[in-house]
Amino acid sequence: MEKSDKFRIYPAQKQEILIRKTVGWTRFVFNRYLAKRIETHKSDKQTINYNASYADLTGLKRN
């Protein structure tokens, strides 16, 4: 059996906006690289490793 704790936060309006933006960008990045991995696996029967994803993400940050 695993023990867990739940916490309720009450962020200010600016903090809530920042949290929502952060979660949105995290979801965007995850879905983008999941789609790339699936596409690469279908076409080449290979997968994209962490280093390739990280390098691409660095390029994405600059744009």
Distance bins in CASP14 RR format, pairs under 12 A and 6 or more apart:
PFRMAT RR
TARGET T0000
AUTHOR 0000-0000-0000
RMODE 2
METHOD distances of the structure
MODEL  1
9 15 0 0 0 0 1 0 0 0 0 0 0
9 16 0 0 0 0 1 0 0 0 0 0 0
9 19 0 0 0 0 1 0 0 0 0 0 0
10 16 0 0 0 0 1 0 0 0 0 0 0
10 19 0 0 0 0 0 1 0 0 0 0 0
11 17 0 0 0 0 1 0 0 0 0 0 0
11 18 0 0 0 0 1 0 0 0 0 0 0
11 19 1 0 0 1 0 0 0 0 0 0 0
11 20 0 0 0 0 1 0 0 0 0 0 0
11 22 0 0 0 0 0 1 0 0 0 0 0
12 18 0 0 0 0 1 0 0 0 0 0 0
12 19 0 0 0 0 0 1 0 0 0 0 0
13 19 0 0 0 0 0 1 0 0 0 0 0
13 20 0 0 0 0 0 1 0 0 0 0 0
14 20 0 0 0 0 0 1 0 0 0 0 0
14 21 0 0 0 0 0 1 0 0 0 0 0
15 21 0 0 0 0 0 1 0 0 0 0 0
15 22 0 0 0 0 0 1 0 0 0 0 0
16 22 0 0 0 0 0 1 0 0 0 0 0
16 23 0 0 0 0 0 1 0 0 0 0 0
17 23 0 0 0 0 0 1 0 0 0 0 0
17 24 0 0 0 0 0 1 0 0 0 0 0
18 24 0 0 0 0 0 1 0 0 0 0 0
18 25 0 0 0 0 0 1 0 0 0 0 0
19 25 0 0 0 0 0 1 0 0 0 0 0
19 26 0 0 0 0 0 1 0 0 0 0 0
20 26 0 0 0 0 0 1 0 0 0 0 0
20 27 0 0 0 0 0 1 0 0 0 0 0
21 27 0 0 0 0 0 1 0 0 0 0 0
21 28 0 0 0 0 0 1 0 0 0 0 0
22 28 0 0 0 0 0 1 0 0 0 0 0
22 29 0 0 0 0 0 1 0 0 0 0 0
23 29 0 0 0 0 0 1 0 0 0 0 0
23 30 0 0 0 0 0 1 0 0 0 0 0
24 30 0 0 0 0 1 0 0 0 0 0 0
24 31 0 0 0 0 1 0 0 0 0 0 0
24 32 0 0 0 0 0 1 0 0 0 0 0
25 31 0 0 0 0 0 1 0 0 0 0 0
25 32 0 0 0 0 0 1 0 0 0 0 0
25 57 0 0 0 0 0 1 0 0 0 0 0
25 60 0 0 0 0 0 1 0 0 0 0 0
25 61 0 0 0 0 0 1 0 0 0 0 0
26 32 0 0 0 0 0 1 0 0 0 0 0
26 33 0 0 0 0 0 1 0 0 0 0 0
26 57 0 0 0 0 0 1 0 0 0 0 0
27 33 0 0 0 0 0 1 0 0 0 0 0
27 34 0 0 0 0 0 1 0 0 0 0 0
28 34 0 0 0 0 0 1 0 0 0 0 0
28 35 0 0 0 0 0 1 0 0 0 0 0
28 57 0 0 0 0 0 1 0 0 0 0 0
28 60 0 0 0 0 1 0 0 0 0 0 0
29 35 0 0 0 0 0 1 0 0 0 0 0
29 36 0 0 0 0 0 1 0 0 0 0 0
29 53 0 0 0 0 1 0 0 0 0 0 0
29 54 0 0 0 0 0 1 0 0 0 0 0
29 56 0 0 0 0 0 1 0 0 0 0 0
29 57 1 0 0 1 0 0 0 0 0 0 0
29 58 0 0 0 0 0 1 0 0 0 0 0
29 60 0 0 0 0 1 0 0 0 0 0 0
29 61 0 0 0 0 0 1 0 0 0 0 0
30 36 0 0 0 0 0 1 0 0 0 0 0
30 37 0 0 0 0 0 1 0 0 0 0 0
30 53 0 0 0 0 0 1 0 0 0 0 0
30 57 0 0 0 0 0 1 0 0 0 0 0
31 37 0 0 0 0 0 1 0 0 0 0 0
31 38 0 0 0 0 0 1 0 0 0 0 0
32 38 0 0 0 0 0 1 0 0 0 0 0
32 39 0 0 0 0 0 1 0 0 0 0 0
32 48 0 0 0 0 0 1 0 0 0 0 0
32 53 0 0 0 0 1 0 0 0 0 0 0
32 56 0 0 0 0 1 0 0 0 0 0 0
32 57 0 0 0 0 1 0 0 0 0 0 0
32 60 0 0 0 0 1 0 0 0 0 0 0
33 39 0 0 0 0 0 1 0 0 0 0 0
33 40 0 0 0 0 0 1 0 0 0 0 0
33 47 0 0 0 0 0 1 0 0 0 0 0
33 48 1 0 0 1 0 0 0 0 0 0 0
33 49 0 0 0 0 0 1 0 0 0 0 0
33 50 0 0 0 0 1 0 0 0 0 0 0
33 52 0 0 0 0 1 0 0 0 0 0 0
33 53 1 0 1 0 0 0 0 0 0 0 0
33 54 0 0 0 0 1 0 0 0 0 0 0
33 55 0 0 0 0 0 1 0 0 0 0 0
33 56 1 0 0 1 0 0 0 0 0 0 0
33 57 1 0 0 1 0 0 0 0 0 0 0
33 60 0 0 0 0 0 1 0 0 0 0 0
34 40 0 0 0 0 0 1 0 0 0 0 0
34 41 0 0 0 0 0 1 0 0 0 0 0
34 47 0 0 0 0 0 1 0 0 0 0 0
34 48 0 0 0 0 0 1 0 0 0 0 0
34 53 0 0 0 0 0 1 0 0 0 0 0
35 41 0 0 0 0 0 1 0 0 0 0 0
35 42 0 0 0 0 0 1 0 0 0 0 0
35 48 0 0 0 0 0 1 0 0 0 0 0
35 53 0 0 0 0 0 1 0 0 0 0 0
36 42 0 0 0 0 0 1 0 0 0 0 0
36 43 0 0 0 0 0 1 0 0 0 0 0
36 44 0 0 0 0 0 1 0 0 0 0 0
36 46 0 0 0 0 0 1 0 0 0 0 0
36 47 0 0 0 0 1 0 0 0 0 0 0
36 48 1 0 1 0 0 0 0 0 0 0 0
36 49 0 0 0 0 0 1 0 0 0 0 0
36 52 0 0 0 0 1 0 0 0 0 0 0
36 53 1 0 0 1 0 0 0 0 0 0 0
36 56 1 0 0 1 0 0 0 0 0 0 0
36 57 0 0 0 0 0 1 0 0 0 0 0
36 60 0 0 0 0 0 1 0 0 0 0 0
37 43 0 0 0 0 0 1 0 0 0 0 0
37 44 0 0 0 0 0 1 0 0 0 0 0
37 46 0 0 0 0 1 0 0 0 0 0 0
37 47 1 0 1 0 0 0 0 0 0 0 0
37 48 1 0 1 0 0 0 0 0 0 0 0
37 49 0 0 0 0 1 0 0 0 0 0 0
37 50 0 0 0 0 0 1 0 0 0 0 0
37 52 0 0 0 0 1 0 0 0 0 0 0
37 53 0 0 0 0 1 0 0 0 0 0 0
37 56 0 0 0 0 0 1 0 0 0 0 0
38 44 0 0 0 0 0 1 0 0 0 0 0
38 46 0 0 0 0 0 1 0 0 0 0 0
38 47 0 0 0 0 1 0 0 0 0 0 0
38 48 0 0 0 0 1 0 0 0 0 0 0
39 45 0 0 0 0 0 1 0 0 0 0 0
39 46 0 0 0 0 0 1 0 0 0 0 0
39 47 0 0 0 0 0 1 0 0 0 0 0
39 48 0 0 0 0 1 0 0 0 0 0 0
40 46 1 0 0 1 0 0 0 0 0 0 0
40 47 1 0 0 1 0 0 0 0 0 0 0
40 48 1 0 1 0 0 0 0 0 0 0 0
40 49 0 0 0 0 0 1 0 0 0 0 0
40 52 0 0 0 0 1 0 0 0 0 0 0
40 53 0 0 0 0 0 1 0 0 0 0 0
40 56 0 0 0 0 0 1 0 0 0 0 0
41 47 1 0 1 0 0 0 0 0 0 0 0
41 48 0 0 0 0 1 0 0 0 0 0 0
46 52 0 0 0 0 0 1 0 0 0 0 0
47 53 0 0 0 0 0 1 0 0 0 0 0
48 54 0 0 0 0 0 1 0 0 0 0 0
48 55 0 0 0 0 0 1 0 0 0 0 0
48 56 0 0 0 0 1 0 0 0 0 0 0
48 57 0 0 0 0 0 1 0 0 0 0 0
49 55 0 0 0 0 0 1 0 0 0 0 0
49 56 0 0 0 0 0 1 0 0 0 0 0
50 56 0 0 0 0 0 1 0 0 0 0 0
50 57 0 0 0 0 0 1 0 0 0 0 0
51 57 0 0 0 0 0 1 0 0 0 0 0
51 58 0 0 0 0 0 1 0 0 0 0 0
52 58 0 0 0 0 0 1 0 0 0 0 0
52 59 0 0 0 0 0 1 0 0 0 0 0
53 59 0 0 0 0 0 1 0 0 0 0 0
53 60 0 0 0 0 0 1 0 0 0 0 0
54 60 0 0 0 0 0 1 0 0 0 0 0
54 61 0 0 0 0 0 1 0 0 0 0 0
55 61 0 0 0 0 0 1 0 0 0 0 0
55 62 0 0 0 0 0 1 0 0 0 0 0
56 62 0 0 0 0 0 1 0 0 0 0 0
56 63 0 0 0 0 0 1 0 0 0 0 0
57 63 0 0 0 0 0 1 0 0 0 0 0
END
